Amino acid sequence: MLSRTDSTFLLELPKEWSITVKELLETSYQTQLKDKTHEFEVYGRLYKGELVVVASLMNVKDKSTIPTTYFVSIDLADGQDYTKNLDSLVDSIGGFFDTYFSTPEWMDYKDSWEEEEFKGQKIYYKINRENVGLTIMADQLLNQ
């Protein structure tokens, strides 16, 4: 479960959107990723009253290496168009990875949701070592 609010899952954001954000991150951080050992995975999910976007920096050469994962969430009113919030959440991901890559010894993981004001909106974030792809697969297996 990726939701901060444990609300009802509605839909997975389109794969094309996730690929576009992944490419944006990898282009933005091409200098840091030049050794080709790491790449991003991006997930987006809509829940009742909440939008969640997750970006994980994965080691593709060693799958046993734990990733660095940034979750960002925003509350939505019933019927609110979630697409209007996507750019802000992606910008928040960029802000985090700017800090992560500019601080060689960065280790400020926060496994509980933190609240902050970002671009005039209240967002929630957490940073951990979760392999979200495995979490999603496990959820799918448990729901069968």
N, CA, C and O of each residue as an XYZ file, in Angstrom:
576
protein
N       0.844     -1.175      0.000
C       0.000      0.000      0.000
C       0.891      1.241      0.000
O       1.686      1.441      0.918
N       0.758      2.044     -1.001
C       1.580      3.245     -1.125
C       0.888      4.488     -0.577
O       1.520      5.531     -0.411
N      -0.392      4.381     -0.300
C      -1.178      5.527      0.140
C      -0.785      5.986      1.542
O      -0.548      5.172      2.435
N      -0.725      7.270      1.712
C      -0.486      7.874      3.027
C      -1.731      7.765      3.891
O      -1.640      7.622      5.110
N      -2.897      7.832      3.255
C      -4.157      7.900      3.990
C      -4.882      6.559      4.073
O      -5.966      6.477      4.650
N      -4.300      5.518      3.506
C      -4.926      4.191      3.470
C      -6.317      4.236      2.839
O      -7.213      3.488      3.230
N      -6.481      5.115      1.865
C      -7.780      5.229      1.209
C      -7.878      4.256      0.041
O      -6.917      3.557     -0.282
N      -9.031      4.219     -0.578
C      -9.330      3.272     -1.642
C      -8.527      3.583     -2.902
O      -8.513      4.718     -3.378
N      -7.857      2.557     -3.435
C      -7.101      2.687     -4.680
C      -8.078      2.858     -5.833
O      -9.045      2.106     -5.957
N      -7.817      3.863     -6.683
C      -8.673      4.107     -7.835
C      -8.004      3.718     -9.148
O      -8.564      2.957     -9.936
N      -6.790      4.251     -9.380
C      -6.129      3.902    -10.641
C      -4.638      4.169    -10.609
O      -4.142      5.002     -9.850
N      -3.944      3.435    -11.457
C      -2.513      3.627    -11.712
C      -2.402      4.710    -12.776
O      -3.132      4.677    -13.767
N      -1.502      5.665    -12.589
C      -1.312      6.678    -13.623
C      -0.746      6.001    -14.873
O      -0.059      4.984    -14.771
N      -1.031      6.556    -16.038
C      -0.624      5.904    -17.288
C       0.883      5.640    -17.353
O       1.696      6.459    -16.925
N       1.225      4.482    -17.895
C       2.626      4.079    -18.044
C       3.407      5.128    -18.845
O       4.571      5.398    -18.550
N       2.763      5.715    -19.857
C       3.427      6.733    -20.675
C       3.865      7.916    -19.818
O       4.943      8.473    -20.022
N       3.019      8.298    -18.854
C       3.357      9.397    -17.957
C       4.581      9.024    -17.120
O       5.509      9.823    -16.985
N       4.585      7.815    -16.559
C       5.720      7.361    -15.740
C       7.011      7.347    -16.547
O       8.063      7.744    -16.047
N       6.934      6.892    -17.788
C       8.115      6.848    -18.655
C       8.615      8.265    -18.937
O       9.821      8.510    -18.925
N       7.705      9.188    -19.188
C       8.088     10.578    -19.453
C       8.807     11.183    -18.254
O       9.820     11.862    -18.420
N       8.295     10.946    -17.049
C       8.932     11.487    -15.838
C      10.282     10.811    -15.607
O      11.247     11.477    -15.233
N      10.360      9.517    -15.821
C      11.629      8.790    -15.693
C      12.670      9.397    -16.637
O      13.802      9.655    -16.228
N      12.294      9.622    -17.887
C      13.219     10.205    -18.864
C      13.628     11.626    -18.458
O      14.786     12.012    -18.621
N      12.688     12.391    -17.935
C      12.995     13.743    -17.463
C      14.029     13.704    -16.341
O      14.990     14.472    -16.352
N      13.833     12.809    -15.371
C      14.775     12.686    -14.256
C      16.148     12.231    -14.748
O      17.173     12.762    -14.322
N      16.162     11.256    -15.638
C      17.443     10.741    -16.115
C      18.177     11.758    -16.988
O      19.408     11.774    -17.010
N      17.450     12.594    -17.696
C      18.079     13.667    -18.450
C      18.605     14.741    -17.495
O      19.719     15.238    -17.662
N      17.800     15.091    -16.502
C      18.191     16.123    -15.536
C      19.429     15.723    -14.740
O      20.241     16.577    -14.382
N      19.576     14.436    -14.462
C      20.674     13.951    -13.630
C      21.643     13.077    -14.430
O      22.251     12.157    -13.884
N      21.781     13.366    -15.718
C      22.644     12.543    -16.562
C      24.102     12.553    -16.095
O      24.801     11.550    -16.240
N      24.562     13.666    -15.540
C      25.938     13.722    -15.038
C      26.117     12.751    -13.873
O      27.117     12.036    -13.807
N      25.158     12.725    -12.965
C      25.240     11.839    -11.801
C      25.022     10.375    -12.183
O      25.475      9.481    -11.469
N      24.345     10.122    -13.283
C      24.036      8.755    -13.713
C      24.953      8.285    -14.841
O      24.683      7.263    -15.471
N      26.021      9.013    -15.097
C      26.862      8.735    -16.266
C      27.499      7.350    -16.255
O      27.850      6.824    -17.311
N      27.653      6.751    -15.072
C      28.259      5.419    -15.020
C      27.273      4.309    -15.394
O      27.645      3.139    -15.478
N      26.011      4.690    -15.617
C      24.953      3.759    -16.065
C      24.676      2.620    -15.084
O      24.152      1.579    -15.480
N      25.021      2.804    -13.819
C      24.699      1.771    -12.834
C      23.368      2.031    -12.150
O      22.811      1.142    -11.505
N      22.854      3.257    -12.290
C      21.594      3.606    -11.643
C      20.602      4.167    -12.659
O      20.978      4.789    -13.653
N      19.341      3.931    -12.380
C      18.269      4.539    -13.163
C      17.069      4.738    -12.247
O      16.996      4.188    -11.148
N      16.139      5.537    -12.733
C      14.943      5.831    -11.946
C      13.794      4.902    -12.325
O      13.668      4.467    -13.469
N      12.975      4.619    -11.342
C      11.662      4.014    -11.556
C      10.656      5.018    -11.003
O      10.872      5.603     -9.941
N       9.552      5.216    -11.729
C       8.554      6.203    -11.323
C       7.181      5.539    -11.311
O       6.827      4.792    -12.223
N       6.426      5.823    -10.271
C       5.079      5.284    -10.113
C       4.134      6.413     -9.736
O       4.515      7.333     -9.012
N       2.931      6.346    -10.217
C       1.904      7.301     -9.831
C       0.604      6.566     -9.599
O       0.201      5.720    -10.397
N      -0.048      6.896     -8.497
C      -1.308      6.241     -8.164
C      -2.302      7.259     -7.631
O      -1.961      8.180     -6.888
N      -3.527      7.055     -8.038
C      -4.625      7.879     -7.558
C      -5.449      7.057     -6.582
O      -5.861      5.935     -6.878
N      -5.677      7.636     -5.418
C      -6.513      7.046     -4.382
C      -7.669      8.003     -4.141
O      -7.628      9.155     -4.571
N      -8.689      7.531     -3.461
C      -9.800      8.409     -3.121
C      -9.272      9.511     -2.203
O      -8.875      9.246     -1.068
N      -9.270     10.748     -2.703
C      -8.830     11.889     -1.911
C      -7.332     12.107     -1.847
O      -6.863     12.943     -1.074
N      -6.561     11.360     -2.655
C      -5.102     11.483     -2.556
C      -4.434     11.101     -3.878
O      -4.872     10.182     -4.571
N      -3.374     11.823     -4.206
C      -2.517     11.503     -5.337
C      -1.125     11.214     -4.787
O      -0.600     11.994     -3.993
N      -0.524     10.099     -5.201
C       0.804      9.706     -4.741
C       1.706      9.494     -5.946
O       1.334      8.811     -6.901
N       2.900     10.089     -5.895
C       3.921      9.866     -6.919
C       5.183      9.411     -6.197
O       5.549      9.956     -5.155
N       5.846      8.402     -6.768
C       7.023      7.821     -6.151
C       8.136      7.738     -7.189
O       7.904      7.342     -8.332
N       9.343      8.113     -6.782
C      10.518      7.945     -7.638
C      11.588      7.208     -6.847
O      11.946      7.606     -5.739
N      12.088      6.138     -7.430
C      13.151      5.353     -6.799
C      14.397      5.398     -7.662
O      14.328      5.250     -8.882
N      15.521      5.601     -7.026
C      16.805      5.505     -7.704
C      17.331      4.099     -7.467
O      17.691      3.733     -6.348
N      17.370      3.318     -8.542
C      17.681      1.892     -8.464
C      19.067      1.602     -9.031
O      19.487      2.216    -10.012
N      19.766      0.670     -8.411
C      21.023      0.185     -8.946
C      20.697     -0.948     -9.916
O      20.246     -2.012     -9.491
N      20.918     -0.737    -11.206
C      20.552     -1.732    -12.212
C      21.623     -2.803    -12.386
O      21.356     -3.849    -12.978
N      22.820     -2.560    -11.885
C      23.902     -3.545    -11.995
C      23.857     -4.550    -10.852
O      24.334     -5.677    -10.988
N      23.279     -4.139     -9.718
C      23.206     -5.001     -8.550
C      21.813     -4.870     -7.939
O      21.551     -3.969     -7.143
N      20.924     -5.786     -8.328
C      19.528     -5.714     -7.887
C      19.372     -5.911     -6.383
O      18.315     -5.603     -5.832
N      20.401     -6.417     -5.708
C      20.299     -6.598     -4.256
C      20.590     -5.303     -3.493
O      20.364     -5.238     -2.284
N      21.088     -4.277     -4.182
C      21.334     -2.977     -3.549
C      20.004     -2.270     -3.322
O      19.179     -2.173     -4.230
N      19.806     -1.784     -2.117
C      18.532     -1.137     -1.819
C      18.479      0.262     -2.436
O      19.482      0.975     -2.453
N      17.311      0.650     -2.941
C      17.180      1.945     -3.614
C      17.006      3.097     -2.619
O      16.830      2.886     -1.419
N      17.059      4.295     -3.146
C      16.624      5.492     -2.425
C      15.307      5.895     -3.063
O      15.236      6.123     -4.271
N      14.267      5.982     -2.248
C      12.920      6.197     -2.754
C      12.285      7.418     -2.110
O      12.292      7.575     -0.889
N      11.736      8.280     -2.961
C      11.070      9.499     -2.521
C       9.584      9.381     -2.860
O       9.215      9.233     -4.025
N       8.741      9.447     -1.838
C       7.292      9.437     -1.984
C       6.801     10.865     -1.791
O       7.291     11.577     -0.914
N       5.838     11.288     -2.604
C       5.209     12.589     -2.391
C       3.709     12.419     -2.610
O       3.275     11.732     -3.535
N       2.932     13.053     -1.746
C       1.486     12.876     -1.738
C       0.818     14.228     -1.556
O       1.367     15.131     -0.925
N      -0.365     14.351     -2.116
C      -1.165     15.559     -1.938
C      -2.622     15.148     -1.781
O      -3.088     14.199     -2.411
N      -3.332     15.880     -0.930
C      -4.763     15.630     -0.749
C      -5.538     16.188     -1.935
O      -5.166     17.211     -2.508
N      -6.611     15.507     -2.293
C      -7.496     15.951     -3.370
C      -8.928     16.013     -2.857
O      -9.364     15.159     -2.085
N      -9.641     17.023     -3.295
C     -11.066     17.101     -2.999
C     -11.804     16.143     -3.934
O     -11.303     15.811     -5.008
N     -12.988     15.703     -3.526
C     -13.783     14.831     -4.390
C     -14.005     15.494     -5.736
O     -14.442     16.642     -5.813
N     -13.697     14.757     -6.799
C     -13.906     15.265     -8.148
C     -12.823     16.190     -8.662
O     -12.891     16.638     -9.806
N     -11.814     16.489     -7.834
C     -10.737     17.390     -8.258
C      -9.897     16.731     -9.343
O      -9.613     15.535     -9.268
N      -9.499     17.497    -10.345
C      -8.660     17.004    -11.428
C      -7.237     16.817    -10.903
O      -6.533     17.792    -10.639
N      -6.824     15.580    -10.756
C      -5.510     15.286    -10.189
C      -4.371     15.739    -11.096
O      -3.271     15.994    -10.606
N      -4.601     15.845    -12.403
C      -3.520     16.176    -13.337
C      -2.943     17.564    -13.081
O      -1.795     17.832    -13.433
N      -3.727     18.443    -12.473
C      -3.250     19.805    -12.191
C      -2.167     19.814    -11.106
O      -1.465     20.812    -10.943
N      -2.031     18.707    -10.365
C      -1.049     18.632     -9.282
C       0.217     17.866     -9.672
O       1.195     17.866     -8.924
N       0.205     17.230    -10.811
C       1.330     16.369    -11.175
C       2.644     17.141    -11.313
O       3.680     16.679    -10.835
N       2.615     18.295    -11.954
C       3.852     19.058    -12.146
C       4.483     19.448    -10.817
O       5.703     19.373    -10.669
N       3.673     19.864     -9.850
C       4.211     20.240     -8.541
C       4.856     19.045     -7.842
O       5.909     19.178     -7.219
N       4.224     17.891     -7.947
C       4.777     16.706     -7.290
C       6.085     16.284     -7.957
O       7.029     15.885     -7.276
N       6.142     16.372     -9.287
C       7.381     16.042     -9.996
C       8.470     17.061     -9.644
O       9.631     16.684     -9.485
N       8.121     18.323     -9.522
C       9.092     19.341     -9.105
C       9.624     19.039     -7.700
O      10.803     19.258     -7.421
N       8.765     18.542     -6.830
C       9.191     18.171     -5.488
C      10.207     17.027     -5.544
O      11.187     17.023     -4.799
N       9.969     16.069     -6.423
C      10.919     14.966     -6.609
C      12.268     15.526     -7.062
O      13.314     15.128     -6.549
N      12.239     16.452     -8.028
C      13.468     17.074     -8.492
C      14.187     17.821     -7.387
O      15.412     17.761     -7.286
N      13.435     18.521     -6.562
C      14.036     19.233     -5.433
C      14.752     18.284     -4.489
O      15.851     18.568     -4.011
N      14.109     17.146     -4.228
C      14.757     16.164     -3.353
C      16.045     15.630     -3.982
O      17.095     15.618     -3.340
N      15.962     15.190     -5.235
C      17.155     14.595     -5.849
C      18.255     15.622     -6.099
O      19.426     15.248     -6.160
N      17.917     16.909     -6.246
C      18.949     17.946     -6.290
C      19.768     17.909     -4.995
O      20.998     17.931     -5.023
N      19.071     17.855     -3.880
C      19.734     17.792     -2.575
C      20.508     16.491     -2.418
O      21.655     16.494     -1.970
N      19.883     15.389     -2.786
C      20.500     14.064     -2.654
C      21.830     14.005     -3.413
O      22.843     13.568     -2.867
N      21.817     14.440     -4.657
C      23.024     14.350     -5.475
C      24.084     15.386     -5.100
O      25.269     15.172     -5.355
N      23.676     16.500     -4.503
C      24.653     17.529     -4.146
C      25.285     17.296     -2.779
O      26.199     18.022     -2.386
N      24.809     16.296     -2.057
C      25.325     15.988     -0.722
C      25.847     14.552     -0.724
O      25.073     13.617     -0.519
N      27.141     14.364     -0.952
C      27.687     13.005     -1.126
C      27.378     12.031      0.015
O      27.199     10.836     -0.223
N      27.316     12.520      1.213
C      27.061     11.629      2.354
C      25.602     11.698      2.828
O      25.329     11.462      4.005
N      24.683     12.010      1.947
C      23.281     12.173      2.320
C      22.721     10.879      2.905
O      22.859      9.814      2.303
N      22.096     10.966      4.067
C      21.504      9.789      4.721
C      20.283     10.189      5.551
O      20.013      9.555      6.571
N      19.554     11.199      5.153
C      18.462     11.745      5.953
C      17.130     11.062      5.630
O      16.161     11.722      5.255
N      17.093      9.741      5.780
C      15.873      9.001      5.471
C      14.801      9.293      6.506
O      15.094      9.440      7.693
N      13.552      9.377      6.047
C      12.393      9.638      6.907
C      11.307      8.662      6.486
O      10.692      8.832      5.433
N      11.070      7.655      7.291
C      10.112      6.629      6.900
C       8.680      6.959      7.312
O       7.766      6.177      7.048
N       8.479      8.091      7.945
C       7.115      8.519      8.237
C       6.836      9.783      7.420
O       7.746     10.541      7.086
N       5.577      9.983      7.115
C       5.193     11.114      6.280
C       5.459     12.427      6.989
O       5.108     12.588      8.158
N       6.079     13.367      6.290
C       6.339     14.712      6.766
C       5.498     15.676      5.928
O       5.267     15.440      4.742
N       5.051     16.745      6.545
C       4.257     17.754      5.835
C       5.142     18.957      5.538
O       5.975     19.346      6.357
N       4.951     19.547      4.349
C       5.659     20.783      4.034
C       4.858     21.590      3.027
O       4.002     21.063      2.317
N       5.155     22.867      2.985
C       4.559     23.767      2.002
C       5.496     23.784      0.797
O       6.690     24.046      0.945
N       4.966     23.508     -0.386
C       5.776     23.487     -1.599
C       4.989     24.162     -2.713
O       3.910     23.703     -3.089
N       5.532     25.249     -3.232
C       4.871     26.008     -4.299
C       3.435     26.381     -3.918
O       2.522     26.312     -4.740
N       3.260     26.773     -2.669
C       1.962     27.225     -2.202
C       0.967     26.115     -1.911
O      -0.205     26.385     -1.648
N       1.421     24.872     -1.954
C       0.526     23.747     -1.677
C       1.069     22.927     -0.513
O       2.280     22.846     -0.307
N       0.165     22.324      0.239
C       0.564     21.428      1.309
C       0.802     20.048      0.699
O      -0.112     19.430      0.154
N       2.046     19.578      0.802
C       2.371     18.246      0.323
C       2.898     17.425      1.490
O       3.223     17.955      2.552
N       2.971     16.140      1.268
C       3.500     15.205      2.248
C       4.563     14.378      1.544
O       4.405     14.020      0.377
N       5.642     14.076      2.248
C       6.693     13.281      1.633
C       7.312     12.352      2.664
O       7.224     12.577      3.871
N       7.936     11.310      2.157
C       8.784     10.453      2.975
C       9.882      9.911      2.068
O       9.712      9.801      0.854
N      10.999      9.579      2.680
C      12.166      9.116      1.947
C      12.654      7.856      2.635
O      13.000      7.880      3.816
N      12.684      6.762      1.902
C      13.127      5.522      2.523
C      13.894      4.659      1.531
O      14.326      5.143      0.484
N      14.060      3.404      1.855
C      14.832      2.482      1.028
C      13.939      1.406      0.407
O      14.417      0.334      0.036
N      12.657      1.692      0.299
C      11.697      0.712     -0.196
C      11.849      0.466     -1.694
O      12.021      1.399     -2.477
N      11.782     -0.802     -2.074
C      11.729     -1.175     -3.484
C      10.248     -1.229     -3.853
O       9.581     -2.239     -3.625
N       9.749     -0.156     -4.412
C       8.314      0.000     -4.655
C       7.809     -1.010     -5.685
O       6.677     -1.483     -5.584
N       8.636     -1.340     -6.670
C       8.232     -2.351     -7.645
C       7.902     -3.672     -6.969
O       6.926     -4.328     -7.331
N       8.710     -4.066     -5.986
C       8.434     -5.304     -5.240
C       7.188     -5.163     -4.366
O       6.415     -6.111     -4.227
N       6.994     -3.993     -3.784
C       5.799     -3.754     -2.970
C       4.537     -3.892     -3.820
O       3.565     -4.514     -3.391
N       4.550     -3.325     -5.002
C       3.395     -3.412     -5.904
C       3.142     -4.865     -6.314
O       1.996     -5.314     -6.337
N       4.205     -5.593     -6.635
C       4.037     -7.023     -6.993
C       3.453     -7.805     -5.824
O       2.574     -8.644     -6.018
N       3.934     -7.537     -4.610
C       3.428     -8.247     -3.430
C       1.947     -7.917     -3.207
O       1.156     -8.808     -2.898
N       1.571     -6.645     -3.362
C       0.164     -6.260     -3.217
C      -0.701     -6.972     -4.241
O      -1.802     -7.418     -3.917
N      -0.218     -7.085     -5.474
C      -0.976     -7.762     -6.520
C      -1.155     -9.230     -6.195
O      -2.239     -9.777     -6.402
N      -0.118     -9.880     -5.690
C      -0.203    -11.297     -5.309
C      -1.207    -11.492     -4.163
O      -2.000    -12.434     -4.172
N      -1.159    -10.597     -3.190
C      -2.053    -10.711     -2.036
C      -3.516    -10.458     -2.419
O      -4.426    -10.965     -1.762
N      -3.738     -9.689     -3.461
C      -5.121     -9.364     -3.874
C      -5.696    -10.368     -4.851
O      -6.852    -10.232     -5.251
N      -4.927    -11.375     -5.248
C      -5.451    -12.374     -6.188
C      -6.325    -13.398     -5.487
O      -6.846    -14.309     -6.131
